[in-house]
Amino acid sequence: MQPPLCQEPDPKPRKPKHPIPAGVIDCHCHVFEDQAGYPLVAARSYTPPLATLSDYLGMCRVLGIERTVQVNASVYGFDNSVTLDVIARLGQKLARGIAGLSPDTSVREIERLHEGGMRGVRLSTMVKGYGGPELLEAIGGKIRPFGWHVQLHVGKNRELAELESRLMKHSTPIVFDHLGRVRGGEGVNAPGFQALLRIIRQREDCWVKISSWYRLSDSGPPHYPDMKPLVETLVATRPDRLVWGSNWPHPVWAGPMPNDGDLLDLFCDWVPDETVRKRILVTNPAQLYGFE
């Protein structure tokens, strides 16, 4: 049976009400081009809609996003062609990528990916296609010479508490996807979230993405109030280690499709200090991904 088809993103993003600084970097998004040119792997968790680079750039123009970090989606497995092609089309002044990487990938292939603009590897326990924490050490050893990081996407926040000792000793920088996947109903005292806070306090090379909170909220739209304390706690803890991502085109989401402009406005509501906001939207990701 074919994995379920995801809904399309809102085709009419609204312009944010808040002023957006120059140089904003969207640190988490995907592009899904024609499957005839970029085939999907059979063992996948979902079937994406057509969500092209042209569609994505249209959203970026409305929101004021100038640069992008494309995450090679799990539906492509270890074939990074679509992301490499997007980076090539935009140029590395505007785009970077996160790869799916097999543990037996050669050094020469990693060199090719690095030259193409890749700067990290995603592991996941939520979606098929990447492999999970069982690959932490093997992948870490391969990518460390290139200065890459591991982007960790857990299915449940409690996994971070279970992995904490390994993550504290891991040999590469770590980027935690989607607020560490803590649910709003779990709150700031969730063991996994507390583990996340300890890790980013103690390590200077770990980062958290403020993204995808709409799918983690138990209170729901339009304001997702249970997610606000989690974001505020992260901002109070390590504002220098936070980045933001749109998560466009919002794959594997069955609820009401959020509007991307509304989501960016909500982030600005939660981070009212414009200096801190610029740090998260521009300065921090430029440092992490190697943009000018």
VOKOL-969967 format. One line per 10 residues: their letters; for each residue x, y, z of C-alpha. Coordinates in Angstrom, 1 decimal. Layout:
// VOKOL-969967
A) X:Y:Z ~ ...
This chain:
// VOKOL-969967
MQPPLCQEPD) 0.0:0.0:0.0 ~ 1.3:3.4:-0.9 ~ 2.2:5.7:2.0 ~ -0.4:8.4:2.6 ~ -0.3:11.5:0.4 ~ 0.3:14.7:2.3 ~ -1.8:17.9:1.9 ~ -0.4:20.9:0.1 ~ 0.9:24.0:1.9 ~ -1.3:27.1:2.0
PKPRKPKHPI) -0.8:28.7:-1.4 ~ -1.4:32.2:-0.2 ~ 1.0:33.0:2.6 ~ 0.4:36.3:4.4 ~ 3.0:39.0:4.7 ~ 4.2:39.2:8.3 ~ 3.0:42.1:10.4 ~ 6.3:42.3:12.3 ~ 9.4:43.8:10.7 ~ 11.7:41.1:9.5
PAGVIDCHCH) 15.5:41.7:9.5 ~ 17.5:41.5:6.3 ~ 19.2:38.2:5.7 ~ 16.7:35.9:7.3 ~ 17.7:32.2:6.9 ~ 15.0:29.5:6.8 ~ 16.8:26.6:8.5 ~ 14.3:23.9:7.9 ~ 12.4:23.3:4.7 ~ 12.0:20.7:1.9
VFEDQAGYPL) 11.4:20.8:-1.8 ~ 9.5:18.1:-3.6 ~ 9.9:18.2:-7.4 ~ 8.4:16.0:-10.1 ~ 8.8:12.3:-9.0 ~ 9.7:11.4:-12.6 ~ 13.0:13.3:-12.1 ~ 13.5:12.6:-8.4 ~ 12.0:9.2:-7.6 ~ 10.8:8.4:-4.0
VAARSYTPPL) 12.1:5.4:-2.1 ~ 9.5:2.6:-1.6 ~ 10.2:2.3:2.2 ~ 9.0:5.7:3.2 ~ 6.6:7.2:5.8 ~ 4.7:9.5:3.5 ~ 4.1:10.6:0.0 ~ 4.7:14.3:-0.5 ~ 2.7:16.7:-2.7 ~ 4.4:18.5:-5.5
ATLSDYLGMC) 6.0:21.5:-3.7 ~ 8.6:22.9:-6.1 ~ 11.5:25.3:-5.6 ~ 9.4:27.9:-7.5 ~ 6.6:27.4:-5.0 ~ 9.0:27.7:-2.1 ~ 10.6:30.9:-3.4 ~ 7.2:32.5:-3.8 ~ 6.5:31.9:-0.1 ~ 10.0:33.3:0.7
RVLGIERTVQ) 9.3:36.5:-1.2 ~ 6.2:37.2:0.7 ~ 7.7:36.5:4.1 ~ 11.1:38.2:3.5 ~ 13.2:35.0:3.7 ~ 16.5:35.5:1.7 ~ 18.5:32.3:2.4 ~ 17.6:28.7:2.9 ~ 18.8:25.4:4.4 ~ 17.2:22.6:2.5
VNASVYGFDN) 16.8:19.3:4.4 ~ 16.9:16.4:2.0 ~ 13.6:14.7:2.8 ~ 13.5:11.1:4.1 ~ 11.3:10.1:1.1 ~ 14.5:10.3:-1.0 ~ 16.5:8.1:1.3 ~ 20.2:8.5:0.7 ~ 19.7:10.1:-2.8 ~ 20.5:13.8:-2.2
SVTLDVIARL) 20.1:14.9:-5.9 ~ 17.1:17.2:-5.4 ~ 18.8:19.1:-2.6 ~ 22.1:19.4:-4.5 ~ 20.2:20.6:-7.5 ~ 18.3:23.3:-5.5 ~ 21.6:24.5:-4.0 ~ 23.2:24.6:-7.4 ~ 20.3:26.6:-8.8 ~ 20.3:29.2:-6.0
GQKLARGIAG) 24.1:29.3:-5.3 ~ 25.9:28.7:-2.0 ~ 25.6:32.4:-1.0 ~ 21.9:31.7:-0.6 ~ 21.6:27.9:0.1 ~ 22.9:25.1:2.1 ~ 21.7:21.5:2.7 ~ 21.3:18.7:5.1 ~ 21.9:15.2:3.7 ~ 20.6:11.7:4.2
LSPDTSVREI) 23.8:9.6:4.5 ~ 24.3:5.8:4.5 ~ 26.8:4.6:7.1 ~ 28.9:3.0:4.3 ~ 29.1:6.3:2.3 ~ 32.6:6.8:1.0 ~ 34.8:9.8:1.9 ~ 34.9:10.8:-1.8 ~ 31.1:11.0:-1.8 ~ 31.0:13.1:1.4
ERLHEGGMRG) 33.6:15.4:-0.3 ~ 31.2:15.7:-3.3 ~ 28.3:16.5:-1.0 ~ 30.4:19.1:0.9 ~ 31.4:20.8:-2.3 ~ 27.7:20.8:-3.3 ~ 26.8:22.8:-0.1 ~ 25.8:20.0:2.3 ~ 26.7:20.8:6.0 ~ 25.0:18.1:8.1
VRLSTMVKGY) 23.3:14.7:8.2 ~ 19.8:14.0:9.5 ~ 19.0:11.0:11.7 ~ 15.4:10.3:12.7 ~ 13.3:7.9:14.8 ~ 10.1:9.5:13.4 ~ 10.3:8.9:9.7 ~ 11.8:6.1:7.6 ~ 14.7:6.7:5.3 ~ 17.5:8.2:7.3
GGPELLEAIG) 18.4:5.7:10.0 ~ 18.4:6.7:13.7 ~ 20.6:7.1:16.8 ~ 22.1:3.7:16.2 ~ 24.2:5.5:13.5 ~ 25.3:8.3:15.7 ~ 28.9:7.1:16.3 ~ 29.4:5.7:12.8 ~ 28.1:8.8:11.0 ~ 29.9:11.1:13.4
GKIRPFGWHV) 33.2:9.5:12.6 ~ 32.7:10.0:8.9 ~ 31.5:13.6:9.0 ~ 33.8:15.0:11.7 ~ 36.7:15.9:9.3 ~ 34.3:18.0:7.3 ~ 33.0:20.1:10.2 ~ 29.5:18.8:9.7 ~ 26.8:18.3:12.4 ~ 24.3:15.6:13.1
QLHVGKNREL) 20.7:16.9:12.9 ~ 18.7:14.7:15.3 ~ 14.9:14.3:14.8 ~ 13.3:12.2:17.5 ~ 9.8:10.8:17.4 ~ 9.2:11.4:21.2 ~ 10.9:14.0:23.3 ~ 11.7:11.4:26.1 ~ 14.2:9.9:23.7 ~ 16.5:12.8:24.4
AELESRLMKH) 16.6:11.9:28.1 ~ 17.5:8.3:27.1 ~ 20.2:9.5:24.8 ~ 21.6:12.2:27.0 ~ 24.9:10.6:28.0 ~ 25.7:9.6:24.4 ~ 24.8:13.0:23.1 ~ 27.0:14.7:25.7 ~ 30.0:12.7:24.4 ~ 29.1:12.8:20.7
STPIVFDHLG) 32.0:13.8:18.5 ~ 30.3:16.3:16.2 ~ 28.0:19.3:16.7 ~ 24.3:18.5:17.1 ~ 21.3:20.3:15.9 ~ 18.0:19.3:17.6 ~ 15.0:19.4:15.2 ~ 11.7:21.0:16.1 ~ 12.2:22.0:19.7 ~ 13.5:18.6:20.6
RVRGGEGVNA) 10.0:17.3:19.7 ~ 8.6:18.2:23.1 ~ 4.8:18.5:23.1 ~ 3.1:21.5:24.6 ~ 1.2:19.3:27.0 ~ 4.4:17.9:28.4 ~ 5.7:21.3:29.3 ~ 9.1:22.6:30.3 ~ 9.5:20.0:33.0 ~ 9.4:17.1:30.6
PGFQALLRII) 12.5:14.9:31.2 ~ 13.5:15.1:27.5 ~ 13.2:18.8:27.4 ~ 15.2:19.2:30.6 ~ 17.9:16.9:29.1 ~ 17.9:19.2:26.0 ~ 18.4:22.2:28.3 ~ 21.3:20.6:30.1 ~ 23.0:19.6:26.8 ~ 22.8:23.1:25.3
RQREDCWVKI) 24.0:24.7:28.6 ~ 27.0:22.4:28.8 ~ 28.0:22.1:25.1 ~ 29.0:25.1:23.0 ~ 28.3:23.3:19.7 ~ 24.7:22.2:20.0 ~ 21.7:24.1:18.5 ~ 17.9:23.9:18.6 ~ 15.5:24.6:15.8 ~ 12.4:26.6:16.7
SSWYRLSDSG) 10.1:25.0:14.1 ~ 7.1:22.8:13.6 ~ 5.5:23.8:16.9 ~ 2.0:23.6:15.3 ~ 2.3:19.8:15.2 ~ 3.5:19.6:18.8 ~ 0.8:21.8:20.4 ~ -1.9:20.2:22.4 ~ -3.8:23.5:22.8 ~ -3.9:24.1:19.0
PPHYPDMKPL) -4.3:27.0:16.6 ~ -4.3:29.9:16.1 ~ -1.9:30.9:18.9 ~ -0.6:27.5:20.2 ~ -0.3:28.9:23.7 ~ 1.2:25.8:25.3 ~ 4.3:26.1:23.0 ~ 5.1:29.7:24.1 ~ 6.7:28.7:27.5 ~ 8.9:26.2:25.7
VETLVATRPD) 10.2:28.8:23.3 ~ 10.6:31.4:26.0 ~ 12.6:28.9:28.1 ~ 15.0:28.1:25.2 ~ 15.4:31.8:24.5 ~ 16.2:32.5:28.2 ~ 18.7:29.6:28.3 ~ 20.8:29.9:25.0 ~ 19.6:32.6:22.6 ~ 23.0:32.2:20.9
RLVWGSNWPH) 22.2:28.6:20.0 ~ 18.7:28.9:18.5 ~ 17.7:29.0:14.8 ~ 14.3:29.2:13.1 ~ 12.7:27.1:10.3 ~ 9.5:27.3:8.4 ~ 9.1:23.5:7.9 ~ 7.6:24.3:4.5 ~ 5.7:22.6:3.0 ~ 4.7:21.0:6.3
PVWAGPMPND) 4.8:17.3:5.4 ~ 3.1:14.6:7.4 ~ 0.6:17.1:8.8 ~ -3.1:16.1:8.9 ~ -4.5:19.1:10.8 ~ -5.6:22.5:9.5 ~ -2.7:23.8:7.3 ~ -1.1:26.8:9.0 ~ -0.3:29.9:7.0 ~ 3.5:30.6:6.9
GDLLDLFCDW) 3.1:34.3:7.5 ~ 1.1:33.6:10.6 ~ 3.7:31.2:11.9 ~ 6.5:33.7:11.4 ~ 4.4:36.4:13.2 ~ 3.8:34.0:16.1 ~ 7.5:33.4:16.4 ~ 8.0:37.2:16.5 ~ 5.3:37.5:19.2 ~ 7.2:34.9:21.3
VPDETVRKRI) 10.5:36.6:20.7 ~ 9.7:40.3:21.1 ~ 13.2:41.6:21.5 ~ 14.3:42.5:18.0 ~ 18.0:42.0:18.8 ~ 17.4:38.5:19.9 ~ 15.0:37.9:17.0 ~ 17.7:38.9:14.5 ~ 20.2:36.7:16.3 ~ 17.9:33.6:15.8
LVTNPAQLYG) 16.8:34.5:12.3 ~ 20.1:35.7:10.9 ~ 23.3:35.7:13.0 ~ 23.1:32.2:14.6 ~ 22.3:30.3:11.4 ~ 24.9:32.2:9.4 ~ 27.4:30.9:12.0 ~ 26.1:27.4:12.0 ~ 25.8:26.8:8.3 ~ 28.7:28.9:7.1
FE) 26.9:31.8:5.4 ~ 28.6:35.1:5.0
